[in-house]
Amino acid sequence: MKKLLLLLLLSLGLTSISYGGYLDDWPDDALCGWMDNPSPPAHIVAEVKKRGISCDSGVASKKTKTSTKEKTQESLSILPKDVEIFSTPDISQKTIEVVKEWYKIGANAWGRYGPIEVYIVGNKKEDAIKLEKDFCNRHIQLDKGWNKKYDCANEDHKIFTRYAEEGGAAVSTYRKAHLSYDFYTLTMSSSRPRPSEEDYKFVLLHEYFHIHQHAHISDKCSDDRRIPCERDKKSTGEYEKRPWFQEGGAEYRGHLLYSQNINNNNFLKNAMIRKLENSLSDYKQKYEMDLKGLTYKKGKNVAYDIGSWFIAYLIHHEGEEKHRVDFYNDLDELGFESSFNKNFGKSSDDYIKEFNEFITQPQWKVIEIIP
């Protein structure tokens, strides 16, 4: 009996040792893959604690004690490795957390893309200038093709200082012929809107949907701006960028996803009513219902507003997946118009013609398509 008990104890000991032995060669991310389960195995939990790592969506990061000065690095611990946040010193940890939260909402809904560098710019110009210098030095190290004269900030190319001065937000795609390191920047300012405003979250979603749009086009623009860029034509259907479809898509998608996450359908409906009331009259009278004729210089705000209504109309008839997934999956190979024809069953001109008949109906009838 004693021998049997001794054998059992040895067996249990060997079993415990074997867990530790075979887990020694496991990478951190493999362990974190198990931690996504509702009830991960006890020996996996023990190994994660032993290594001092934290897990988020299957991605591992080391737990480290951070000071207030290291708030940006701390926030990176729950983001994918190819997404980094950089900010000026006057940006609070609370704002960084808001950006992280709504980036993740957008990525979970529309897909994860990268590398992405998120820049949060405060109101001080001198801080923005330093951020531009850091950006320049960083990419000189990352890419041998980076041209300090043209790719870094200068008098004609204000990368972050204009956001300190004017506010706003934007996405830039660094996919150029002379660069070997492709990446996106998503820039959020501290005004128009302010981080304390609800619109700040929606605007971040708007910008992230632009990354979803850009990620489906592989072309690189020439360094010679006199050569038309195929990226622009695939994005908007014209070499001269037209905002109706691209900006309309980001506007509507941003509002829709935000309303879904705050469980308030009235937010979306009220926003879309405001767009009608602000822009429909000019669209009909000043711009003669020429949706494609609107540019970033002529009728920009009307293009955003009426373009978002076009996307709402398109999704109402075709479904969300046709717009978000199928159209963009075919975009790179087929180009804008052919992908539009394939996925929506008619030309963009024909669809706009039908939309123009729809949008001139009484308002109560028009808003019925908003979920």
Residue pairs with C-beta under 8 A, 6 or more apart in sequence:
19 43
19 47
20 43
20 47
23 31
23 43
23 44
23 47
26 47
27 60
28 51
28 53
28 60
29 58
29 59
29 60
31 44
31 47
31 48
31 51
31 53
31 55
31 60
32 48
32 53
32 55
32 56
32 58
32 59
32 60
33 58
34 40
34 41
34 44
35 44
35 45
35 48
35 55
35 58
36 55
36 57
36 58
48 55
52 62
52 63
53 60
53 61
53 62
53 63
54 60
54 61
54 62
54 63
54 77
54 78
56 77
56 78
57 80
59 80
59 81
61 76
61 77
61 78
63 77
66 73
66 74
68 93
71 93
71 96
72 85
72 86
72 87
72 96
75 85
75 93
75 96
75 97
75 100
76 83
76 84
76 85
78 100
78 104
79 85
79 100
79 103
79 104
80 107
80 112
80 114
82 114
82 115
82 116
83 103
83 114
83 115
83 116
83 118
84 115
84 116
84 117
84 118
85 96
85 99
85 100
85 118
85 119
85 120
86 117
86 118
86 119
86 120
86 131
86 134
86 135
87 95
87 96
87 119
87 120
87 121
87 122
88 120
88 121
88 122
88 124
88 127
88 128
88 130
88 131
88 164
89 122
89 127
90 122
90 123
90 124
90 127
90 190
91 120
91 121
91 122
91 190
92 195
94 195
95 120
95 190
95 195
96 120
98 195
98 200
98 201
99 118
99 120
99 188
99 204
102 201
102 204
102 205
102 208
103 118
103 186
103 204
103 208
105 205
105 257
105 261
106 204
106 205
106 208
106 209
106 257
107 113
107 208
109 257
110 208
110 209
110 212
110 253
110 324
111 212
111 215
113 184
113 211
113 212
113 215
114 183
114 184
115 181
115 182
115 183
115 184
116 183
116 184
116 185
116 186
116 211
117 135
117 183
117 184
117 185
117 186
118 185
118 186
118 187
118 188
119 131
119 135
119 160
119 185
119 186
119 187
119 188
120 187
120 188
120 189
120 190
121 127
121 128
121 131
121 160
121 163
121 164
121 187
121 188
121 189
121 190
122 128
122 164
122 190
123 164
123 190
123 191
124 164
125 161
125 164
125 165
127 164
128 160
128 161
128 163
128 164
129 153
129 160
129 161
131 160
132 152
132 153
132 158
132 159
132 160
132 161
133 153
135 152
135 153
135 159
135 160
136 148
136 151
136 152
136 153
139 146
139 151
139 181
140 146
140 148
142 181
143 179
143 180
143 181
144 180
145 178
145 179
145 180
146 179
146 181
147 178
150 157
151 179
152 159
153 159
153 160
153 161
160 187
162 168
163 169
163 170
163 187
163 188
163 189
164 189
164 190
166 189
166 192
167 189
167 190
167 191
167 192
167 193
168 189
168 192
169 186
169 187
169 188
169 189
169 203
169 204
169 206
169 207
170 186
170 187
170 207
171 184
171 185
171 186
171 187
171 207
171 208
171 210
171 211
171 214
172 184
172 185
172 187
173 184
173 214
173 231
174 181
174 182
174 183
174 184
174 185
175 182
175 214
175 218
175 219
175 220
175 221
175 231
176 220
176 221
176 223
177 220
177 221
177 222
177 223
178 223
179 220
184 211
184 214
184 215
186 204
186 207
186 208
186 211
188 195
188 200
188 203
188 204
188 207
193 199
193 200
193 203
194 200
201 258
202 254
202 255
202 258
203 254
205 253
205 254
205 257
205 258
206 250
206 251
206 253
206 254
207 250
209 249
209 250
209 253
209 254
210 246
210 250
212 324
212 328
213 235
213 246
213 249
213 250
213 328
214 231
214 235
216 328
216 329
216 331
216 332
217 231
217 234
217 235
217 331
217 332
218 332
219 229
219 230
219 231
219 234
219 332
220 231
221 229
221 230
221 231
221 232
222 229
228 239
229 239
232 238
232 239
232 240
232 241
233 239
233 335
233 336
234 331
234 332
234 335
234 336
235 241
235 246
235 336
236 242
236 243
236 244
236 245
236 246
236 336
237 245
237 292
237 336
237 337
237 340
237 348
238 292
240 295
241 295
241 296
242 292
242 294
242 295
242 303
243 294
243 295
243 296
243 300
243 303
243 304
243 307
244 291
244 292
244 294
244 303
244 306
244 307
244 310
245 307
245 310
245 311
245 336
245 348
247 303
247 304
247 307
247 308
248 303
248 304
248 306
248 307
248 308
248 309
248 310
248 311
249 307
249 308
249 311
249 323
251 304
251 305
251 307
251 308
251 311
252 308
252 309
252 311
252 312
252 315
253 311
253 324
255 267
255 268
255 271
255 272
255 308
256 268
256 371
258 267
258 268
259 265
259 266
259 267
259 268
265 371
268 370
268 371
269 367
269 370
272 308
272 309
272 312
272 367
272 370
273 363
273 367
275 304
275 305
275 306
275 308
275 309
276 305
276 309
276 363
276 366
276 367
278 301
278 305
279 301
279 302
279 305
279 306
280 306
280 359
282 299
282 302
283 289
283 291
283 302
283 305
283 306
283 359
284 360
286 299
286 302
287 293
287 294
287 299
287 302
289 356
291 303
291 306
291 307
291 310
291 352
291 355
291 356
292 348
292 349
292 352
293 299
294 300
294 302
294 303
294 306
294 307
295 303
296 303
306 359
309 355
309 359
309 366
310 351
310 352
310 355
311 323
312 369
312 370
313 355
313 358
313 359
313 369
314 323
314 344
314 351
314 355
315 322
315 323
316 369
318 343
318 344
322 343
322 344
326 343
327 339
327 340
327 343
327 344
328 339
330 338
330 339
330 342
330 343
331 339
334 342
336 348
337 347
337 348
340 347
340 348
340 351
341 347
344 351
358 366
359 366
